Amino acid sequence: MSRKAPVWMSWLMWGLVAGFYLIGFFQRVAPAVMVDELMREFDIGGALLGNLSATYFYSYTVMQIPSGLLADGIGPRRLSAAAALLAAVGTLLFGLAEHLWMAYAGRLLVGAAVGVAFVACMKLAGHWFPYNRFATVTGVALLLGNIGGVLAGVPLSEAVRLFGWRTAMVASAACTFALAAAVWVVVRDDPGERGFTSFVHASVLEKGSLRPWRALRSVSARRETWLLLAAAGLSAAPVLVFAGLWGVPYLTQVYGIGRSHAAALTSTMLVSWAIGGPTLGAMSDRLGRRKLPYMTANVAGATLWGIFLFWGDIPRILLYPLFAAIGLTSGGLIIGYAHSREANHSGAAGAVAGVVNMGPLGFAAVMQPALGSILDGHWGGLLVNGARVYDATAYAAAFLWLFLSSCLSVAAMSFTRETYCRVREFDNK
């Protein structure tokens, strides 16, 4: 008689790897509260700062397909433990960097290492949870990730103020070392290793996952894969770019508010994104639909970015609800991961997760330095304590791309097909 694993065990196994995703998200947006310090420390402007921050995104994006193949090949436990160890090393290198190239190297290593976390979470979710809860569980991953983003807001801002940015980064490296050990000791790839029934698709239990390169070919051949990659990337990138780098300096320089207050405002966007992920994912699971709720969220998100861009001087009191609404609707990208999994071969779960997850970080990697270049192009020459100050016109020119990106996400989503929350059967030949 088959036995299902206790609920607490499923959440523990999955949750430790999701904790690694939390750390990855923390590192993703941490530069937003260190803009002035990094500009002064390394004597750089907006374009170079954007590149330094986006180095994380470059290596993260490059690692997505290898992450998916490795998750299918060696399993999420080994992959996550090794990656967490490398992420700790990269964080330490960044925190101790005496030269700009060392800071680049640290961010590059961190991005590559934490790039496996979300893919490993989705791989584990397919083994430890029922398939019709996949969007909900993946949404909880986004929730945990955004908690990391919130920790990189006001808490990190205060830590930087009290102890300095280097000490804060060294402390985060120590936490990542500890998590690597916990993942290695506790996590197991499948309930079967603990004597319980696996939730993975029956065809995978019977025949195993597709071989890595066959899985990649299968995933790459599906039109839905690329449409959902674009939809996720174009909807998530504006949030990652604004909350992850340019939002805090915009609010301090244009609205004249303090850095911790600005970090609280951008953290509102991340908190709402965290809530939107599991909420919209659970709604999609309950409705038995993927395209309709995802499309609705994307249309709402594009509308809200348009209000932010074209309203003009938005009263401060309205910034909190506006940012919260933008974050909430952006959480719809979680539905896309379930959508893409159902549209592809069940034996290529890791590969499809890796390919689609290239979207959010890949587009953000391009947009962060691109917006920095636009800001530099409109810079009036004002420096304050060695850091460049940009005016409202410069930010308006840069942030136009946030609105256009969200509109293109709607266009990509409109061409997808509904899966009705069902895993398709594919020929294994």
C-alpha positions in Angstrom: 0.0 0.0 0.0 1.4 3.3 -1.0 1.9 6.1 1.5 2.1 9.8 0.9 4.8 11.8 2.6 3.7 13.9 5.6 2.9 17.4 4.5 5.5 18.9 6.8 8.2 16.7 5.1 7.2 17.8 1.6 7.4 21.5 2.7 10.7 21.0 4.5 12.4 19.3 1.5 11.2 21.9 -0.9 11.5 24.8 1.6 15.2 24.5 2.1 15.9 24.8 -1.6 13.3 27.6 -1.7 15.4 29.3 1.1 18.3 29.3 -1.4 16.0 31.1 -3.8 15.3 33.6 -1.1 19.0 34.3 -0.8 19.3 34.6 -4.5 16.5 37.2 -4.6 18.2 39.1 -1.8 21.4 39.3 -3.8 19.4 40.2 -6.9 18.1 43.5 -5.5 20.7 44.3 -2.9 22.6 46.9 -5.0 19.5 49.1 -4.9 20.3 50.3 -1.4 24.0 50.5 -2.0 23.9 52.8 -5.1 25.8 55.7 -3.6 28.3 53.5 -1.8 29.2 51.5 -4.9 29.4 54.7 -7.1 31.8 56.2 -4.6 33.8 53.1 -3.8 34.5 52.2 -7.4 34.2 55.7 -9.0 31.5 54.7 -11.5 28.4 56.3 -13.1 25.0 54.9 -13.9 25.9 52.8 -16.9 28.7 51.0 -15.1 26.7 50.6 -12.0 23.9 49.1 -14.1 26.4 46.7 -15.6 27.8 45.8 -12.2 24.3 45.0 -10.9 23.3 43.3 -14.2 26.3 41.0 -14.1 24.3 38.9 -11.8 21.5 38.7 -14.4 23.9 37.8 -17.2 25.3 34.7 -15.5 21.9 33.8 -14.0 20.4 33.8 -17.4 23.2 31.8 -19.0 22.8 29.2 -16.3 19.1 28.5 -16.8 19.3 25.8 -19.5 22.3 24.1 -17.8 20.4 24.3 -14.5 17.4 22.5 -16.1 19.5 19.8 -17.6 21.4 19.3 -14.3 18.3 19.2 -12.3 17.0 16.4 -14.6 20.4 14.7 -14.6 22.0 14.8 -11.1 19.0 15.9 -9.1 18.1 19.1 -7.3 19.7 18.2 -4.0 23.3 17.9 -5.3 22.8 20.8 -7.6 21.4 23.1 -5.0 24.0 22.3 -2.3 26.9 22.8 -4.6 25.4 26.0 -6.0 24.8 27.4 -2.6 28.4 26.8 -1.7 29.5 28.7 -4.8 27.1 31.5 -4.1 28.6 32.0 -0.7 32.1 32.2 -2.2 30.9 34.8 -4.8 29.2 36.9 -2.1 32.3 36.9 0.0 34.4 37.9 -3.1 32.0 40.8 -3.8 32.0 42.0 -0.2 35.8 42.0 0.0 36.4 43.4 -3.5 39.2 46.1 -3.6 38.9 46.6 -7.3 35.9 46.8 -9.7 36.9 43.7 -11.6 36.7 41.7 -8.3 33.2 43.1 -7.7 32.2 42.0 -11.2 33.6 38.5 -10.6 31.8 38.2 -7.3 28.4 39.2 -8.8 29.0 37.0 -11.8 29.6 34.0 -9.6 26.7 34.7 -7.4 24.3 35.1 -10.4 25.5 31.8 -11.9 25.2 29.9 -8.6 21.8 31.2 -7.5 20.5 30.7 -11.0 19.8 27.0 -10.2 17.5 27.7 -7.2 14.2 28.4 -8.9 14.6 25.6 -11.4 15.5 23.2 -8.5 12.4 24.4 -6.6 10.2 23.6 -9.6 11.8 20.2 -10.1 11.3 19.3 -6.4 7.7 20.5 -6.5 6.9 18.1 -9.3 8.1 15.2 -7.0 6.8 16.2 -3.6 3.4 17.9 -4.5 0.4 16.9 -6.7 0.6 18.4 -10.2 -2.6 20.4 -9.6 -0.9 22.3 -6.8 2.1 23.2 -8.9 1.2 26.8 -9.6 0.4 27.3 -5.9 3.7 25.9 -4.7 5.6 27.8 -7.3 3.8 30.9 -6.1 5.0 30.3 -2.6 8.5 30.1 -4.0 8.0 33.6 -5.4 6.7 34.7 -2.0 9.8 33.4 -0.2 12.0 35.0 -2.9 10.4 38.3 -2.4 10.9 38.1 1.3 14.5 38.0 0.3 13.9 41.1 -1.7 12.2 42.8 1.3 15.2 41.9 3.5 17.3 43.7 0.8 15.2 46.8 1.3 14.9 48.6 4.7 16.8 45.9 6.8 19.8 45.9 4.4 19.7 49.7 4.1 19.9 50.0 7.9 22.7 47.4 8.0 24.6 49.3 5.4 24.2 52.5 7.3 25.2 51.0 10.6 27.9 48.5 9.6 28.8 49.3 6.0 28.0 47.4 2.8 31.0 45.1 3.0 30.1 43.8 6.4 26.5 43.2 5.3 27.7 41.2 2.3 30.1 39.1 4.4 27.3 38.3 6.9 25.1 37.2 4.0 27.9 34.9 2.7 28.0 33.2 6.1 24.2 32.5 6.0 24.6 31.0 2.5 27.4 28.7 3.7 25.1 27.4 6.4 22.2 26.8 4.0 24.4 24.8 1.7 25.2 22.4 4.5 21.5 22.1 5.4 20.4 21.3 1.9 23.1 18.6 1.6 22.2 16.9 4.9 18.3 17.1 4.8 17.0 17.4 1.2 16.1 14.3 -0.9 15.1 14.5 -4.6 12.0 12.2 -4.4 9.7 10.9 -1.7 10.7 7.4 -2.8 14.0 7.9 -1.1 12.1 8.2 2.2 9.8 5.3 1.5 6.8 7.4 0.3 4.9 7.7 -2.9 6.2 10.1 -5.6 3.9 12.7 -7.2 5.9 12.7 -10.4 4.1 11.9 -13.6 3.6 8.1 -14.1 5.4 8.1 -17.4 8.5 9.5 -15.8 8.4 6.9 -13.0 8.0 4.2 -15.6 10.5 5.4 -18.3 12.5 8.1 -16.5 13.1 11.7 -17.6 14.1 12.4 -21.2 17.9 12.5 -21.8 19.2 16.1 -21.4 19.7 17.0 -25.0 16.5 15.3 -26.1 14.6 17.2 -23.4 16.1 20.5 -24.6 15.2 19.7 -28.2 11.7 18.8 -27.2 11.2 22.0 -25.1 12.8 24.2 -27.8 10.5 22.9 -30.5 7.4 24.0 -28.6 6.0 27.5 -29.6 4.5 27.9 -26.2 7.9 27.7 -24.5 9.2 30.8 -26.3 5.9 32.8 -25.9 5.8 32.1 -22.2 9.5 32.9 -21.8 8.8 36.3 -23.4 5.6 36.9 -21.4 7.4 36.1 -18.1 10.5 38.1 -18.9 8.7 41.2 -20.3 6.3 41.4 -17.3 8.9 40.7 -14.6 11.8 42.8 -15.9 10.1 46.2 -15.1 9.7 45.1 -11.4 13.2 43.7 -11.2 14.7 46.8 -12.8 12.7 49.3 -10.8 12.7 47.6 -7.4 16.1 46.0 -7.9 18.1 49.1 -8.9 16.7 52.4 -10.2 13.6 52.8 -8.0 15.4 53.9 -4.8 17.6 56.6 -6.5 14.6 57.8 -8.4 12.5 58.2 -5.3 15.4 59.9 -3.4 16.4 62.2 -6.2 13.0 63.1 -7.7 10.8 63.0 -4.6 13.5 64.0 -2.1 12.7 61.2 0.4 15.2 59.3 2.5 16.8 56.1 1.3 15.1 53.9 3.9 11.7 55.4 3.1 12.5 54.8 -0.6 13.5 51.2 0.1 10.2 50.7 1.9 8.3 52.0 -1.1 10.1 49.6 -3.5 9.8 46.8 -1.0 6.0 47.3 -1.2 6.2 46.3 -4.8 8.2 43.2 -3.9 5.8 42.3 -1.0 2.8 42.6 -3.3 4.6 40.6 -6.0 5.2 37.9 -3.3 1.5 37.9 -2.4 0.4 38.0 -6.1 2.4 34.9 -7.0 0.7 32.3 -4.7 -2.6 34.1 -4.8 -2.8 34.2 -8.6 -1.3 30.7 -8.9 -3.9 29.3 -6.5 -6.6 31.1 -8.4 -5.4 29.6 -11.7 -5.3 26.1 -10.1 -8.9 26.5 -8.8 -10.2 27.9 -12.1 -8.5 25.1 -14.1 -7.3 27.8 -16.5 -3.9 29.3 -17.3 -4.2 31.8 -20.1 -7.2 33.8 -18.9 -5.9 34.7 -15.4 -2.3 35.3 -16.7 -3.5 37.5 -19.5 -5.8 39.5 -17.1 -2.9 40.1 -14.8 -0.6 41.2 -17.6 -3.2 43.7 -19.0 -3.7 45.2 -15.5 0.1 45.4 -15.0 0.6 47.3 -18.3 -2.2 49.7 -17.4 -0.6 50.4 -14.0 2.8 51.0 -15.5 1.2 53.4 -17.9 -0.4 55.3 -15.0 2.9 55.5 -13.2 4.7 56.9 -16.4 2.1 59.2 -17.8 0.2 60.6 -14.7 3.0 63.1 -14.0 3.8 64.1 -10.4 2.0 61.3 -8.5 1.2 62.3 -4.9 3.4 60.5 -2.4 0.3 59.1 -0.6 -0.6 57.2 -3.8 2.8 55.6 -4.4 2.3 52.8 -1.9 -1.0 51.5 -3.4 0.3 52.0 -7.0 3.5 50.1 -6.3 1.5 47.4 -4.4 -0.9 47.0 -7.3 2.0 46.7 -9.9 3.7 44.1 -7.8 0.4 42.1 -7.3 -0.3 41.9 -11.0 3.3 41.0 -11.9 2.9 37.9 -9.7 0.9 36.4 -12.5 4.1 35.2 -14.1 4.0 32.2 -11.8 1.1 30.9 -13.8 3.4 30.9 -16.8 5.7 28.3 -15.2 2.8 25.9 -14.7 1.5 26.7 -18.2 4.8 25.9 -19.8 5.2 22.7 -17.8 1.8 21.5 -19.0 2.5 22.4 -22.6 5.7 20.3 -22.7 6.8 16.7 -22.3 6.4 15.6 -18.6 9.9 14.1 -18.8 11.5 17.5 -19.5 10.3 19.3 -16.4 13.8 20.6 -15.5 14.6 21.7 -19.1 11.4 23.7 -19.6 11.8 25.3 -16.2 15.3 26.4 -17.1 14.4 27.7 -20.5 11.3 29.7 -19.4 13.2 31.1 -16.4 15.7 32.7 -18.7 13.0 35.3 -19.5 12.7 37.4 -16.3 16.4 37.6 -15.6 17.5 37.8 -19.3 15.3 40.8 -20.0 16.2 42.5 -16.7 19.9 41.9 -17.6 19.5 44.0 -20.7 17.2 46.6 -19.2 19.2 47.5 -16.1 22.3 48.9 -17.9 20.2 50.1 -20.8 18.2 52.4 -18.4 21.5 53.4 -16.8 22.8 54.5 -20.2 19.6 56.5 -20.9 20.0 58.2 -17.5 23.7 59.0 -18.3 22.6 60.4 -21.6 20.2 62.8 -19.9 22.6 63.6 -17.0 23.0 67.3 -16.3 26.4 67.0 -14.7 25.2 67.2 -11.0 27.3 65.2 -8.5 26.5 64.8 -4.8 29.1 63.2 -2.6 30.6 61.6 -5.7 27.4 60.1 -6.9 25.5 61.2 -10.0 22.1 62.8 -9.6 19.5 62.6 -12.4 16.4 64.7 -12.9 12.8 63.8 -13.5 13.1 64.1 -17.3 16.0 61.6 -17.4 14.0 59.1 -15.3 10.9 59.6 -17.5 12.9 58.8 -20.6 14.3 55.6 -19.0 11.1 54.4 -17.4 9.2 54.6 -20.7 10.8 51.2 -21.4 9.1 49.7 -18.3 5.7 50.5 -19.8 6.7 49.2 -23.3 8.0 46.0 -21.8 4.8 45.3 -20.0 2.8 45.9 -23.2 4.9 43.5 -25.1 4.3 40.9 -22.5 0.5 41.1 -23.2 1.2 40.7 -26.9 3.3 37.5 -26.3 0.7 36.0 -24.0 -2.1 36.6 -26.5 -0.6 34.0 -28.8 -0.5 31.1 -26.3 -2.9 28.2 -26.1 -4.9 27.2 -23.0 -3.8 24.0 -21.2 -6.7 23.8 -18.7 -4.2 22.7 -16.0 -3.7 19.3 -17.6 -0.3 17.6 -18.4 -0.2 16.6 -22.0 0.8 13.1 -23.1 3.7 13.0 -25.6 5.1 10.2 -27.6 8.3 9.0 -25.9 9.8 7.7 -29.1 
